[in-house]
Amino acid sequence: MSSSNKTENADVVCSSCEQVESEATDQQSEDTRRENVVKNDSHSEELSPEKACDCQIEIDELKKRIKDLEERREVEKFGVRRFMASDSDIRFYTGLPDYATFIALYNFVKPKPGFSLNYYNGYTNASKDPSYIVSRGRPRNLCELDELFLTLTRLRLGLLEKDLGDTFNILQQEVSQVFATWIDRLYYCLGQLSFKTDRESTKKNLPKCFKPDYEDVYLIIDCTEIFIEKPSQIIQQSCTWSEYKGHNTGKGLIAISPLLLPVFVSEIFPGSKSDEDILRDSGILSLAQEGDRWLADKGFIVQHILDNYGVIVETPEKLSGKTQFTPEQDIHNRKNSQVRVHVERAIRRVKVFRILKGNLPIRYVHHISKLWKVCCWLTAFLPPLVSASSELLEESRKESSMFCHSLRPQGLTFYLDNQNTG
């Protein structure tokens, strides 16, 4: 046999020996590990009851600490639970007066037991009532309370989706889906509320500022405009252009009752549409009854329309070529303005939701009516525009002013007398 063959055979023998030794070593280490496990198990079984009890107590304390840390983390992250103890923060982020009102709104709009919201982007999909469709897709990163809080925060502050995504630690796409879904939910639920009252109840609960000259008023109406981005198509630019605002706008009609609730909120119409056409096309004429009295701004030239319904539309007097108003006209205008100003205050309340300020993105144009109506309906959850305390305070101020005015000459004489004697 040649020397090369001998060398190869020796190498084979050596490698086989090394493999056998490696397997033996592995088997020995495995046996050692098993013995250690058995020893540990026997040692654990040999723990005294006192030591086992101490270990259990320590485990319970650690579990409690972990739970407390998780709850603290849940409270400290940006969401409604973080601000639940501060009414001022709730007002700032949601526009609602306090946390209790927020919870009341959530309990009203949350899905029924056994149903979930159907999340979608709101730009291409459509759904009559998203709460009656079982949710699809991956689990949500926010609970429903925080999703409603996110929606109200965007309405109130007008924040961008990217900003909200970074604040709530979710994707921008999820912000868009959550916002569109909850706007639909709010629109569906709040739209079922009726703020209309019968004439008798209205007169019975009429604020004092309407007495005695405006006790038969049923509605106060006015229009407002919302700025939108300039459309790309020329026809849409022309339809939405408002000569009054000098901007592309959408125009909506709101009507409040003497109880200062939003009885009627119209769809959003193109900014070029006149008040007369909006009154005719909005559907508010269904509320007209013979003998009613409505208040409106002097720009509403609609008496010829409401004559067919037996409704009187009272507007401020116009100069009509005169140099000044007569005393009677001036008194009438002052009284009319003191009552009609409440609809302007109601519109200012709606515009507190800053998403309606500035230029609304063009991709929200098909959502603009829902946004406008939801913001109007949310004002019904706010404290009343005119409270009994404010009326009493106003009366006391008037009486105090009249009393001081009647004593002013005597007071001045008394002051001069004291100065002279001093």
C-alpha positions in Angstrom: 0.0 0.0 0.0 1.3 3.4 -0.9 2.2 6.1 1.7 -0.6 8.4 0.4 -3.3 5.8 1.0 -2.1 5.2 4.5 -2.2 8.9 5.2 -5.8 9.1 4.0 -6.9 6.2 6.1 -5.3 7.8 9.1 -7.2 11.0 8.5 -10.5 9.2 8.2 -9.8 7.4 11.5 -8.9 10.6 13.3 -12.1 12.4 12.0 -14.3 9.5 13.1 -12.7 9.6 16.6 -13.2 13.3 16.9 -16.9 12.9 15.9 -17.4 10.2 18.5 -15.7 12.3 21.2 -17.9 15.3 20.2 -21.1 13.2 20.5 -20.0 11.9 23.8 -19.3 15.4 25.1 -22.7 16.6 23.9 -24.4 13.7 25.6 -22.5 14.3 28.8 -23.5 18.0 28.8 -27.1 17.1 28.2 -27.0 14.6 31.1 -25.5 17.3 33.3 -28.2 19.8 32.4 -30.9 17.2 33.2 -29.4 16.5 36.5 -29.3 20.2 37.3 -32.9 20.6 36.4 -33.8 17.7 38.6 -31.8 19.1 41.5 -33.5 22.5 41.0 -36.9 20.9 41.0 -36.1 19.0 44.1 -34.7 22.1 45.7 -37.8 24.1 44.9 -39.9 21.3 46.4 -37.8 21.5 49.5 -38.5 25.3 50.0 -40.0 26.0 53.4 -43.6 27.3 53.6 -42.4 30.6 55.0 -40.0 31.2 52.1 -42.6 30.2 49.6 -45.1 32.6 51.1 -42.5 35.4 51.0 -41.8 34.7 47.3 -45.5 34.8 46.5 -45.9 38.1 48.3 -43.0 39.5 46.3 -44.5 38.2 43.1 -47.9 39.8 43.9 -46.2 43.1 44.7 -44.3 43.1 41.4 -47.5 42.3 39.5 -49.2 45.2 41.3 -46.4 47.5 40.4 -46.5 46.5 36.8 -50.2 47.1 36.7 -49.8 50.5 38.3 -47.1 51.4 35.8 -49.3 50.3 32.9 -52.2 52.4 34.2 -49.9 55.4 34.7 -48.6 55.0 31.2 -52.2 54.8 29.9 -53.1 58.1 31.8 -50.0 60.0 30.8 -50.2 59.2 27.1 -52.1 61.8 25.0 -55.8 61.0 25.2 -59.0 61.9 27.0 -58.1 60.2 30.3 -55.1 62.6 30.6 -57.4 65.6 30.7 -60.5 64.1 32.5 -59.8 66.1 35.6 -59.5 69.5 33.9 -62.6 71.1 32.5 -60.5 73.9 30.9 -58.5 71.3 28.9 -61.6 69.4 27.8 -63.1 72.7 26.6 -59.8 73.6 24.8 -59.5 70.2 23.0 -63.1 69.3 22.3 -65.2 72.4 22.6 -67.4 70.6 25.2 -67.8 72.2 28.6 -66.5 69.3 30.8 -65.6 65.6 30.9 -69.1 64.5 32.0 -70.6 66.1 28.8 -68.0 64.3 26.7 -68.9 60.9 28.3 -72.6 61.7 27.8 -71.9 62.4 24.1 -69.9 59.2 23.8 -72.6 57.1 25.4 -75.1 58.5 22.9 -73.0 57.9 19.8 -71.2 54.7 20.6 -72.1 51.6 18.7 -74.8 49.3 20.1 -73.6 46.2 22.0 -72.5 43.5 19.6 -71.6 45.9 16.8 -68.5 47.8 15.8 -67.6 50.7 13.6 -66.7 50.0 10.0 -63.5 52.1 9.5 -62.9 53.5 6.0 -61.2 56.5 4.5 -64.4 58.5 3.9 -63.4 59.7 0.4 -64.3 56.8 -1.8 -66.5 54.5 0.3 -70.0 55.1 1.5 -72.1 53.7 4.3 -75.5 54.6 5.7 -74.8 53.6 9.2 -71.2 52.3 9.8 -72.1 51.0 13.3 -74.1 48.1 12.0 -71.1 46.5 10.1 -68.6 44.4 12.0 -65.2 46.1 11.8 -62.7 44.6 9.4 -58.9 44.8 9.2 -56.3 44.8 11.9 -57.1 45.8 15.5 -57.3 49.5 16.3 -54.4 51.3 18.1 -56.8 53.7 20.0 -59.9 52.9 22.1 -63.2 54.3 21.0 -63.1 57.0 23.7 -59.7 58.3 22.3 -61.0 58.0 18.7 -63.9 60.3 19.6 -61.5 62.6 21.4 -59.2 62.7 18.3 -62.2 63.6 16.1 -63.4 66.4 18.4 -59.9 67.7 18.8 -59.5 68.0 15.0 -62.9 69.8 14.8 -62.1 72.1 17.6 -58.4 73.0 16.8 -58.4 72.3 13.0 -55.1 70.3 13.3 -53.5 68.5 10.4 -53.6 64.8 10.1 -49.8 64.5 10.3 -49.8 66.5 13.5 -52.5 64.3 15.1 -50.8 61.2 14.0 -47.6 62.2 15.8 -49.5 63.3 18.9 -51.6 60.1 19.2 -48.7 57.9 18.0 -50.6 56.4 15.1 -50.2 56.6 11.3 -51.5 59.5 9.3 -53.7 57.1 7.3 -55.3 55.8 10.5 -56.1 59.4 11.6 -57.9 59.9 8.3 -59.9 56.7 8.7 -60.8 57.4 12.3 -61.9 61.0 11.6 -64.0 60.1 8.6 -65.7 57.2 10.3 -66.5 59.1 13.5 -67.8 62.2 11.6 -70.2 59.8 9.8 -71.2 58.4 13.2 -71.8 61.8 14.7 -73.7 62.9 11.7 -75.9 59.9 11.8 -76.6 60.0 15.6 -76.9 63.7 16.2 -79.0 64.1 13.1 -81.7 62.0 14.8 -82.1 64.7 17.5 -84.9 67.2 17.2 -84.6 70.6 18.7 -88.0 71.8 17.6 -90.6 72.7 20.2 -94.2 73.5 20.0 -95.4 77.1 20.2 -96.8 76.7 23.6 -93.7 75.3 25.2 -91.6 78.0 23.5 -93.7 80.8 24.9 -93.7 79.2 28.3 -89.9 79.0 28.5 -89.2 82.2 26.5 -86.1 84.1 27.7 -86.9 87.5 29.2 -84.9 89.3 26.4 -87.8 88.4 24.0 -90.5 89.9 26.2 -92.8 91.6 25.6 -92.2 92.7 22.0 -91.0 89.4 20.5 -93.1 86.8 22.3 -94.5 85.5 19.0 -91.1 85.0 17.3 -90.6 81.4 16.2 -87.3 81.4 14.3 -84.3 83.6 13.9 -82.4 82.9 10.6 -79.1 83.9 9.1 -76.5 82.6 6.6 -72.8 82.2 7.1 -69.9 81.3 4.7 -67.0 78.9 5.0 -63.8 79.4 3.1 -62.7 76.6 0.9 -59.6 76.0 -1.3 -59.8 77.3 -4.9 -61.1 74.4 -7.1 -59.1 73.5 -10.1 -62.1 73.6 -12.6 -63.2 77.0 -13.8 -67.0 76.2 -13.5 -66.5 75.2 -9.8 -64.4 78.3 -9.2 -67.3 80.4 -10.6 -70.0 78.6 -8.6 -68.2 78.9 -5.3 -66.9 82.5 -5.7 -68.4 84.9 -3.2 -68.5 88.6 -4.1 -69.2 89.5 -0.5 -66.2 87.6 0.9 -64.0 87.9 -2.2 -63.1 84.2 -1.8 -64.3 80.7 -2.8 -66.8 79.7 -0.1 -69.6 77.4 0.8 -72.7 79.0 2.3 -75.0 77.5 5.0 -78.3 78.6 6.6 -79.0 78.2 10.3 -82.2 78.9 12.2 -82.4 79.0 16.0 -85.5 79.1 18.1 -86.2 81.7 20.9 -84.9 78.9 23.2 -81.6 79.5 21.3 -81.2 75.9 20.0 -80.3 75.0 16.4 -83.7 74.1 15.1 -82.6 73.9 11.5 -79.2 73.5 9.8 -79.1 73.5 6.0 -76.7 71.8 3.7 -73.7 73.8 2.4 -74.4 75.5 -0.9 -72.0 77.2 -3.3 -70.9 80.6 -2.2 -72.4 82.3 -5.2 -76.0 81.2 -4.3 -78.2 84.0 -2.9 -79.9 83.9 0.4 -83.3 83.8 -1.3 -82.3 80.7 -3.3 -80.9 79.0 -0.2 -84.1 79.7 1.8 -86.1 78.2 -1.1 -83.9 75.1 -1.6 -82.8 74.3 1.9 -86.0 72.8 3.2 -86.6 75.3 6.0 -90.0 76.3 4.5 -91.3 73.0 5.9 -91.2 74.7 9.3 -93.3 77.6 8.2 -96.8 77.9 9.7 -99.4 80.6 9.2 -99.1 83.3 11.8 -95.4 82.7 12.6 -93.0 85.6 12.9 -89.3 85.2 11.8 -86.4 87.5 12.4 -83.7 88.0 9.8 -81.0 90.4 8.7 -81.8 93.2 6.3 -80.1 91.3 3.5 -82.9 88.6 3.5 -85.4 89.8 0.9 -87.7 86.8 1.3 -91.0 88.2 2.4 -92.5 87.6 -1.0 -91.7 83.9 -0.6 -93.0 83.5 2.9 -96.2 85.5 2.1 -97.5 82.2 0.6 -97.1 80.5 4.0 -98.6 83.3 6.1 -95.2 84.1 7.8 -94.0 87.6 8.7 -90.3 88.2 8.3 -89.2 91.1 10.4 -85.9 92.8 9.4 -84.3 96.1 10.5 -85.5 99.2 8.9 -83.6 100.7 5.9 -82.7 104.3 5.3 -84.1 104.0 1.7 -82.7 107.4 0.6 -83.3 109.1 4.0 -80.6 110.9 5.8 -81.4 109.4 9.2 -84.0 107.1 10.9 -87.0 108.4 12.6 -87.1 107.9 16.4 -89.6 105.1 16.0 -87.4 103.4 13.4 -84.4 103.8 15.6 -86.1 102.2 18.6 -87.4 99.4 16.4 -83.9 98.6 15.0 -82.4 98.6 18.5 -85.0 96.2 19.9 -84.7 94.0 16.8 -80.9 93.9 17.0 -81.0 93.0 20.7 -82.9 89.8 19.9 -81.5 89.0 16.5 -77.9 89.2 17.8 -78.4 85.7 19.4 -78.3 84.0 16.0 -74.9 85.7 15.3 -73.7 84.5 18.7 -74.9 81.0 17.8 -72.8 81.2 14.6 -69.8 82.4 16.5 -70.2 79.3 18.7 -70.1 77.1 15.6 -67.0 78.9 14.3 -65.3 78.0 17.6 -64.6 74.7 15.9 -61.6 75.9 14.0 -61.9 73.4 11.2 -64.5 75.7 9.7 -62.0 78.6 9.8 -59.3 79.1 7.2 -59.4 77.3 3.9 -61.0 73.9 4.1 -59.1 71.5 1.9 -60.7 70.7 -1.4 -60.8 67.0 -0.6 -63.2 67.7 2.2 -65.7 69.5 0.0 -67.9 66.4 -0.2 -67.7 66.3 3.6 -68.3 69.9 4.3 -72.0 69.7 4.9 -71.5 66.9 7.5 -68.7 68.9 9.2 -70.9 72.0 9.3 -74.0 70.2 10.6 -72.0 68.3 13.3 -70.4 71.5 14.6 -73.8 73.2 14.7 -75.4 70.2 16.6 -72.5 70.0 19.0 -73.3 73.5 20.2 -76.5 72.1 21.7 -74.3 70.4 24.3 -72.9 73.8 25.5 -74.4 76.0 28.2 -77.3 78.1 27.1 -76.5 81.4 25.3 -78.8 83.3 27.7 -79.0 82.0 31.3 -81.4 83.1 34.0 -78.5 84.4 36.1 -77.2 86.6 33.3 -80.7 88.0 32.7 -81.0 88.8 36.4 -77.5 90.4 36.4 -78.4 92.5 33.4 -81.6 93.7 35.1 -79.7 94.5 38.2 -77.2 96.5 36.2 -79.9 98.4 34.5 -81.6 99.2 37.8 -78.3 100.2 39.4 -77.5 102.4 36.4 -80.9 104.1 36.6 -80.5 104.6 40.4 -77.0 106.0 40.1 -78.1 108.3 37.3 -81.0 109.7 39.4 -78.6 110.3 42.4 -75.8 111.7 40.3 -76.5 115.5 40.9 -77.0 114.9 44.6 -73.8 112.9 44.8 -71.9 115.6 43.0 -73.2 118.3 45.4 -72.4 116.1 48.4 -68.8 115.6 47.0 -68.4 119.4 46.5 -69.7 120.1 50.0 -67.2 117.7 51.5 -64.4 119.2 49.6 -65.4 122.7 50.8 -65.7 121.6 54.4 -62.5 119.7 54.2 
